[in-house]
Amino acid sequence: MKCMSTAIAALAACLFTCAAGAATETVIYDFTGGNIAYSGAYPGAAVYLGADGVLYATASAGGCGGALHCGTMFQLTPPAAGQTGWTFLTDYFFCNDVAPPQGESCLLGNWPQAGLITDKAVDDSGSFYTTTEYGGTDNFGIVTKITPPAAGQTSWTGSVVWNFTNGVDGSYPLSGLITDAAGNLYGTAPTGGDFGNGTVYELSPPAAGQTSWTETTLWSFAGGFDGSYPVGGLIADKNGALYGTTYAGGGYASGSVFQLVPPAPGSTQWTENILWGFAGVVIEGADGAGPTGTLLMDSQGNLYGTTTAGGARQNYGTVFMLSPPAAGQTAWTETLLFSFSGDDGALPYGELIRDRVGRLYGTTYGGGIASNTSSGLGGVIFRLNPPAAGSTNWTETVLHKFTGGNGTGDGASPYANLVVGPDDTLYGTTAYGGGTACQPSYALGCGTVFQITGTGFKR
């Protein structure tokens, strides 16, 4: 799974580009890895696009203790007028700039795998919230708040919102957070809980005069049909119901899509509904297995997502849609939109984005280049086009195939979703690949931040 265990490096003298059709991918930053003299390594989360066009994100390793520790939060500022190079700055080092021995806890978290969110319902300071897979008091991960510099200062500061205990609250969070209008944070933990199969949790901000957040476990997965190992994040509908996926469990032990409905008046108990259990490779032409990405919901309430395996072609993963029950019915309907075959992508881990004409965009960790079909480096950026009139088949356009490796330039193995810029440029990260400056020397590369233009995305 996705477990990737600063004098600031200058940008490469030239940017690497690679085109597929009309789309052009450009690397805007190569990570150099290493310790505090480097920028970080292995970015596995999506970027956060600020109102000023600045990109913020986390790198899961590097920073303050070598390539297997800590992690960073960084920003990339767009080129000034007449310039071409983005400006990179490391804002924050996890582990409080301390490199603990392997396996020792790090109070301010390490190995951030998730993206960043802001929560203006709690404060309007420009702070970010995220999770780290490890670290904290018990080394089971944390939820952290990262606050920008105070007036006259230059350093961002981190504080712990919640230390996971591997008890009822869960452990080793991989996904990001969502927030509601009251400032509560919601997320998933893939392990821990009452049955050891993961949790959905809520964190409520401190009451007036208090400093401690309050954690409530909304659901503990029991395994089996109920699902287990929720890796992806959550989305919410207008009624406050939460939707997510589990990597395992379900009717065929290949994962599930679940809904959590808020308590009825006078009650405190949330209700879980399993909307779909994936069949994996148990049934011919199966619908997929092992979903890890956060779901996407359209205005009609349809849910879109990816699975990392299964499908009707080569067991390299799928894109699916779940449609709400028709009037008078209770069962959701699953439609298999696309099965990956290798050269067109393999192992989609991230979530999808959708443009105004209904096209879906995403990334795959592997595939594309023939030698990268299964677990090897590579991956693609793809677009799925809705059926033409009179047809039922979605069609795929491969917008870019990553070449992989260290020094090949364009990056390799994107885990996370794409983010849309104001000019319909798409931005993303690759966990590996990039230039040759990766330290310590590592044949897979330390990862990149990229942009891709000419995709046809319509906002």
N, C-alpha and C positions, 0 to 999 in steps of 0.2 A: 504494500500500500504506500500511500504517500508519506513516507517517513524519511526525510533527508537530513540524514544525519549528516581611525581610518585616515596616517596621511591619506588623503583621498586621491584615488588614481585619476589621472587625466583621461579624457575621452580619447579614443583611438583617432589617429591622424586622419583616417578616412572612414566613412561609413560603408558597411557592407550592404549590398542590395541584391535581391533576387526576385525576378518577376515570374508570375504564372498567369498567362493571358494578359488582361488589362490591369491586374492587381500587382502592386509593387510593395514588397516588404523591405523595410529599412531598420537596421539595428541602431538604436539611439544611445544604448549604453551596454558595454561589456563588463561583467563583474570580474573582479580580480581575486576574491576569496581571502584566505589568510587571516592574520590576527588584526590587532587594532590599527595597524598601518594600512589596512586594506578596506575595501568597500563592502564586504559581505559576499555571500555565495548562495546559489541554488534558490532563486526566487520562485516560490510555488504558488503564490496568490495573485489575484488580479490587482491592477493598479486602482487607486482612488484618484479621480480627476477633480481637482479644485476649480473653483469658479474663475480663478486667474489663469487656468490652463496648466498649472503645475501638477505633475504626477507624484503621488505618494504611494509607497508600498513597503512591504517587508521582504527581507531576504532571510531564509530560514537558518542559515549557518554563517560562519565567518564572523568578522567584526572584532571580537575581543579575546578569543581563545583558540584561534586556529579554525580550520575548516570544519571541524566536527563539534563546535560549541557555539552557543550564544545566539547570533543573529543580529540583524540591524533593521531599523526603519530609515528610509531614505526619501529624498525628493529629487525630481528632475524638472528643471525650469526651462521652458521653451527658448529657442534662440532669440536674441534681440534682433531688431530690424537690421537687415543686411548681413546677419550671421547665419551659420548653419549648425553649429554645435550646441547641443543641450548642456546645461550646467548641472552637474551631479553634486549632491551634498548628503552626507550621512547625518541624519538628525539625532538618532538615538541608538545606543548599544544596549541590547538586552544583557542580563546578568550583572547590571550595575557596574560595567567595566571590569568585572572580576571573572577570571577564568577558573571555575572549579574543576577539580579532578573528574575524570570520566565517571558518570553515574551519581555524583554528588548533587544535591539540590542547589538551585540558584534562585534566591528569593524573589527576584524580579522576572523570572521566567526565562526559558530558552527554547530554541527551535520554534519560532512562530511560523505556522503553516497557513494562517488565515489572513484575509484582507482586513482593511481598516474601515471603520464607520465613524461618523460623528453623531452626537446626540444633543441637539439644540434644546430638547425639552428639559435636559438637566442643566446644561450651561451652554453659553455661546462663545466659549473661549477659543474655539478651534481645536479642542482636544480630540484625540482619536481613541477608540476602544478596539481591542482585538484580543485574541487568545494565544497562548503558547502551549505547545504539546507537552512540554516538560517544565521543570522548575517549580518554584513555590515552596512553601514550608515542608510539604511532604513529597515533593518531586512528582506530583501527579498533574501538573499544569496549572495555569492561572487564567483569569480574565484580568486584563490590565488596561489602565488609562494612561495615555501618553500626552502630556500637556506642553504646549509651545512655550518658548522663553517668555519670562516676565519682562516688563519694560526695562531696557538697559542690559538685559542678559542675552546670552547666545545659546544656552543649553536647554534642550527639551528634557523633561523629567518624567519618570514613570512612577506609578503607584499601583498597588494591588487592589483590584475590586473584589476578587474572590480567589481563594486557594482551594483547589479541588482536593478531596481527601480519599478518593476511591471508595467512599461510602455511598450513602443514598444519593449524594449529589453528582456522582460520576467521576470520570478520570480521563486524562489524555485528550483534551479537546482538540479537534482538527479543523473544525469549520468556524466561519465567522459568525457574527451576531446580527440580529435585527432589533429594532427598537419600536416602541409605540408612542402615542401622543403624550403619555404620562412619564416617559423617560425610562420605562422598564426595558431591560435587555433580555433577549431570548436566544438560546442556542442549544446545541446538542453535544453530548459527550459519548464516544463510541463504546466505552466500557464503564464499569461501576454500576451503581444503582442497586435496587433491591435484589436483582437476580444476576448481576454481573454482565448484563447484555447492553448496557448503555442507558442514557437518559435524555429527556428534554427538560431544560431548566429555565427558570425565570430569575432575574436579578432585579430587585427593586432599589431605587436610590435611597440614600439616607433620609430619614425624617428630619424635620426642622430641628436644629440643634444637635443632630447626631452626625457621626462620621462613617458608620458601618453600613454597607449594603446588606440586603436580606436576600438569601437564596431560597427558592421554592422549587422542589422537583415536581414538575407537572406530570411526568410519566416515566416509569421504569419499564424497559422492555423485558419481556419474559422469555424471549426466544420462541422457537416454533412458529406457529402461524402469526403471532404478534409481531415478529420481526426482531432483529438484533443487529448491533454494530451500526448505529446511525453515524455515517461519516460526513454527509453533506449538511448544509445549513437549512434554515427554515424560510418559508414565506408565509404571509398572513393575508386573509381576505378581509373584506370590509366589515365582516361581523366578528372579527377577532379570532377566527379559527386558524390553526397553524397546520401547514402541510410540509412533509419531508419524506425522505427515503431511508431505508435501512439496507445496508450492503448484503446482509444475510437474513435468514429467517423467511417467513412467508410460507405459502402453501407448498412450495417445492424447494425450500431452503436456498433460493437464489435471489432473495431480496424482496422488498415490498415498498409500496407507496402508502403513506398513512396520513390521516387527518386527526387532529386533536381539537375537540370542540370545547369551548369554555364552559364552566359550571353553570347550571341552571340557577335561577334566583333561589337563595336559601341553601345552596350547596357549595362545596369547595372542591368537588371531584371533577376533573376533566374527563372527557369520554374519548376513547380512541376508536376510530373506524379504519379498517384496512381497506383501502380503495382498490389495490391490485397486488397480487403476488406473482412474481416473475417465474416463468417456467424453466428458464435457463436452457440447458441442452437436453432436458428430459423428454421434451416433445418435439417432433420434427417440425421445422419452421418456427422454432420457439421465439419468444418475444424479447429475450435478453436476460441478463443476469448481472448482479453486482452493481447497482447504481451507487455512485458516489457524489454526483453533482447536485447542487441546489436546483429545485424545480423552477419553472417559468410559468406564469398564469396569464392568459389573455383576457380581454374584456368580456368574453362569454363564459369564463370560468374553466376553459380547457387548460389542462396541465401538460407541459412539455418537459422532457428530460432525456437523459442518456444512460446507457448501461455500459459497463466496461467490458462485458463479455456477452456470449450468446448471440442470437440473431439467426437469420435464415441463410447465411452464406458461409462464413468462415470462422464463426465464434469470436469475432473481433469487436463485438459491441454493436449497439443500436442507438437510434433516435426514436422515441415513442411519443404518443399523445394519449392522454386520458380525458374522455369527455364525460361531463356530469350526467346523472340519470335523466332520462326523458320524463315528462310529466307522468306521474303515477307509478314510476319505476324507482328502484333503489340501487341498481347495479351500475357502476361506471363502465364505460366501454373503452377498451384499449385498441389503438391503431398503431401498427408498426410502420413508421414512416420511412425508415432506412436501415439497412444492415451493412456494416462496413466489411470490406473484403481484403484489405491490406494495402493495395496500391492506392486506394482512395481514402486511406486512414485506418487506424486501429487503436483501440483502447481510449475511448473518449472519457476523460475523468471530470471535466468541468461542466458548468451549466451553459445554457444557450442564451443568446439574445435574439430579439425579433424586431424587424423593421416594420414600417407602417403598411407595407403591402404583403405582410405575412411570411416573409422569407426568414429562415432561421440561420444563425451564424454560430460557429463553434470551433473548437480545436480538438485534435486527438494527440495523445502522448506518443504513439508509435505509428508505423505505416508510412506510406508515401514513397520513400525510396525503398527499393526491393529488399535490401539487406536489413531494413528497419521495420519489417512487417509486424512482428509480434512484440517482444519485450525490448528490442533494441532501440537505440536512439533514433530520432527523426520526428515524425508527426506531421500533421497538416493543419492548415486553416481551411475550413469548408463553409459552403453556403448550401442550404437545402431550399429548393424552389417548389412552391405548392403546385399541385397538379394543374396542367393546362385544361382548358375547356374540353369536356368529353372524356377526360382521363381520371384515374384514381391514383396514379403513381407520382410520388415526389421524386425530383431529380437532384443530383448533387453536382455542384461545381467546386472543384478543388482550386482554391485561390492561391495557395502557396504550399510547397513541399519543403520542409526543413531538411538541410543536408546533414546536420549532426556533427558531433566531434568537436575537438579543440582546435581552433584556428581556421575552421571552415567558414566562419563569419556570421551566418544568419541565425544561429541558435539551434536548439534541439529540445524536444520533449516538453511542450507546453502542457501544464496541468490545469491552468485556470481559464476562466472565461475571458472574452474580449470586452473592452469598454469603449463606448462611442464618444468621440470628441465632437466639439461644436461644428467642425467642418466635415463631419461624417468620416473622418479618419478613425480607424480602429486601433486600439492600443492593447498590448498584452505582454506577457513575460514567458520566457522559456527557462526551465530548471537547469538545463545544461547547455553546452555549446558556447559559441562566442570566440573571442580572440585567443591569443597564445599567452596572455599575461597572467593567467590563472595560477595562483600560488596557494598552497604548494602545487607543483606541477601535477596536473591531473588530466588524463587523456580525454575525459568527457567534457571538460570545460566547466566554468563556474556559472554560466547562465547569462541571459540578456534581458533587456527591455526593448521591445520593437514597436514599430507602427506599420500599418498596412493601408495603402490608399488604392483607389480605383476598384473597390469591392462592389460598388453599386448599392451600398447601404442607403436606404431612404428613411430619414428620421421622421 
